[in-house]
Amino acid sequence: MSIFRLHFACLFTPENIQLLVFEESVMKKSPFIGRLDELKRLKNLTRKKSASLVVVYGRRRVGKSRLIEEFGKRYRFLRFSGLPPVKEGTEQDQRNEFSKQLAKQTGLPFLQAADWGDLFSLIAREAREGRVVILLDEISWMGSKDPQFLGKLKNAWDIEFKSNPELILILCGSVSSWIEENILSSTGFMGRISLTLPLQELKLFECNQLFDQIGFRGTPYDKFKILSVTGGIPRYLEEIQGDQPAEANLNELCFQPSGVLFNEFDHIFSDLFSNRSTTYKKIVSTLVEGGKELNDIAKETKLSIGGYLSSCLEDLVRLGFIRRDYSWVFKGAKKSGLSLFRLSDNYLRFYLKYIEPNREKIGYGHFSYAALSNLPGWDSILGLQFENLVIASRSLLWKYLPFSPNDVVNDNPFFQRKTLRAKGCQIDYLIQTRYNNLFVCEIKFSKNLIKSEVIDQVKEKIARLSIPRGFSCWPVLIHVNGVSESTIESGYFSQIIDFSSLLSDGAIENTSSLNESLDMHYT
């Protein structure tokens, strides 16, 4: 039994048993979907005549390790993973686990090394020639106990690893702040990193491919309901049972004590932030009902605007949990000082709004769940989740609009403060092109057909915008459950885009064509 399994077996609580099952289920491989751009960028490294050092980071469950395995499977691939942090853990525990993994993959005898340099030298000897991909996974766990870890790794890279021009060494982790501080911004690794990949959630059409792979039989609206809870996080979507309706799947995942998403929040925050998890949770909790400016977050959390709060927000942005959306000045398209922080992770919002307040009831089996629509305030929350899904796949949306991606000079959720000369205004998503065209996107959720009242709502928003002379406005409506005939016939919206179109868009780049493309690149 590995140290990882022994630790959780000794604790033997339902929550930890559940986590162990979830973590081990990661090892069950299914056909790979998506990430074509990332795979191509990794493949491009094989055209170099020198070794490559790569950094991959992103939130837990987003598919970092799976991406690297998919890339590495065509070559000799060595994977090493750090042990999850525990109070009793030592730097020697990490080295021992590393040595066990090395022995298992290479046939070398187990070495109880007291120095990381000795272990790195062993790997370098095993990878001294030919195309070899080495993954150091959860590197912050691996090296956090030993202050000499990164120095030894840097020396091993300079002296041993890079002597093989075909070697690709990938440093991967979920603790983005640690990676930023100790690797990306470190003078020790300056000029050595060939590629940095911050991994985001899957695009909508990739999520749809995953739904197809698991055999989910629901409608686009059913898929939308699931994505409003899971976002485009592949590990969550892989838990969907294809022969069960959306509501049954969400009940099982979220509102049962054994559900994967019932305890997921605590596991994510404790693993990533350790003893600071309470502070980070306090920050994201302020954003559940909508975006806020920095001053408002500081007031609600009672944290000073200075370094610590800003540092925490930067960490959350790097991990993809929140986004900082800057407004801009239309003339010159320059970013203004105005910005809103937005909770961009759909799971976090759903957990804080609906799972956490009912944890005790769920734990005792006393929580009654029938449908998402019965949850208090669900329609307004679903509007925010819908915006997240669309904005995260903005490149798909652009394909339906009359401009080239090269024409875009600014795009973001946009807001304008009330002043003596201007009215306050907030636009779900605004795009400005170099030809002074403003595409005002209304991302509208409704359980029923959207009626013509939406026209007056968008007209009011546009009237409030301080638009300079020479600029034109093009209203765009994005919906999920249909639009009334009167709205369509009015001709007010330049484009009306159905969510189902964003799901199916990119179907040309399905799994088979993706693999054909990669096979072409790998020959």
Secondary structure, DSSP 8 states (H G I E B T S, - for coil): --HHHHHHHHH--HHHHHHHHHHHHTTS-----S-HHHHHHHHHGGGSSS-EEEEEE-STTSSHHHHHHHHHTTSEEEEEE-----TT--HHHHHHHHHHHHHHHH-------S-HHHHHHHHHHHTSSSSEEEEEESHHHHHTT-TTHHHHHHHHHHHTGGGSTTEEEEEEES-HHHHIIIIIT-GGGTTTEEEEEE-----HHHHHHHHHHHT----HHHHHHHHHHHTT-HHHHTT--TTS-HHHHHHHHHSSTT-TTTSHHHHHHHHHHGGGHHHHHHHHHTTTTS-B-HHHHHHHHT--TTHHHHHHHHHHHHTTSEEEEEEEETGGGEEEEEEEEEE--HHHHHIIIIIGGGHHHHHTT------GGGSTTHHHHHHHHHHHHHHHTHHHHHTTSSS-GGGEEEEEEEEE---SSS--EEEEEEEEETTSEEEEEEEE--SS-B-THHHHHHHHHHHHS---TT-EEEEEEEESS-B-HHHHHH---SEEEEHHHHHHTTGGG-HHHHHHHHHHHH-
